[in-house]
Amino acid sequence: MIRVFICGGSGYTGCELLRILSNHPHVIVTGVTSEKSAGRSVVELFPNLHPYANLIYEPLQVEKILDKADVFFMALPHAQSQDAVHSAFSQGKKVIDLSADYRLKDIKVYQEWYRVPHRYKTTLKKAAYGLPEIYRKRIAEARLVANPGCYPTGAILGLYPALKNKLIDTNTIIIDSASGVSGAGRTSDIRFSHCEANEGFRAYAVANHRHTPEIEQELSLIAKKDIKVTFTPHLAPLDRGILTTIYARLKKDIGTEKILDVYKGLYAGEMFTRVLNRGMFPDVKNVRGTNLCEIGLTVNKRTKTLIVVTAIDNLAKGASGQAVQNMNIMMEFDEMTALDLVALHP
């Protein structure tokens, strides 16, 4: 058994980590932090998490918790994760960071988009980007994994085969994504209350969402050239789930079947990335609660445009599920351990 500690366990990603890890046969959760809920039990906040009836939230004091675990999940807000990650990593612990603090390799880019300095350049250089379909070997060798953002996960997996096989004009990429309300976190912001979000559908952070540089960084590495994208996120009246639709002009005349063969070939053997047959497109309800990314695509022959649609659960493959997948790789467990392939349906 390995000992696991969750820093920032009172938000949605922390709750999802606890839910998934409750079914992990090789893990015992030895502690969980929350500043606002310190002293309360996990089941007071999340009554569904029955296995953790005796687990009490405690304040985040890194020096007092380092001896309690072998692996640390950092489910802390952006800019607040830097210190805790560096402290645990520098003491030889394995760390999976769910914030954006160790995703962007260029400190200047991080400071531009997150408006805070990055204080740990050396630690940042040692972080592996935690998208297993692309970086599995690097993750296996790492002690620090930067878990990808939810929007980047769906966008990158949707574009990876097309870019790797040089099928599209990289100057024409447009990404539209719609996320459930849980993507905003467990917040009291009135904009995300039921009455405000229900029956509504709106774009936000247009042309300036913080996941943009992360998407561009990873797409540029795949294509081996600088890529800029037009990315627009939307808030959908859902609890959880992200549907992403991607558009890009094809570089040559190629049909849907041939591109599907490329996608299926590249993702063959990937247990959590499923390419659908021609004429089928993803629905977020079919990945709810799972670590799956479903992909559908078609070619608009009239405009010579590739259209790719992906669906993930923003709290699972877009956050906590992928974090556990990364832990499984780091610890040499079966990659699928504790992770669902069957969606939660009513």
Secondary structure as UniProt FT lines:
FT   STRAND          2..7
FT   HELIX           12..21
FT   TURN            22..23
FT   TURN            25..26
FT   STRAND          27..33
FT   TURN            36..39
FT   HELIX           42..45
FT   TURN            47..48
FT   HELIX           50..52
FT   TURN            53..54
FT   STRAND          56..58
FT   HELIX           62..65
FT   HELIX           66..68
FT   STRAND          71..74
FT   TURN            78..80
FT   HELIX           82..90
FT   TURN            91..92
FT   STRAND          94..97
FT   TURN            101..103
FT   HELIX           107..114
FT   HELIX           121..125
FT   STRAND          128..129
FT   HELIX           132..141
FT   STRAND          144..146
FT   HELIX           150..164
FT   TURN            165..166
FT   HELIX           170..172
FT   STRAND          174..179
FT   HELIX           181..184
FT   HELIX           190..192
FT   HELIX           194..197
FT   TURN            198..199
FT   STRAND          202..203
FT   TURN            206..208
FT   TURN            210..211
FT   HELIX           212..223
FT   STRAND          230..235
FT   STRAND          242..250
FT   HELIX           256..266
FT   TURN            267..269
FT   TURN            271..272
FT   STRAND          273..275
FT   TURN            278..279
FT   HELIX           284..286
FT   TURN            287..289
FT   STRAND          293..300
FT   TURN            301..304
FT   STRAND          305..312
FT   TURN            314..315
FT   HELIX           316..320
FT   HELIX           321..330
FT   TURN            331..332
FT   TURN            335..338
//
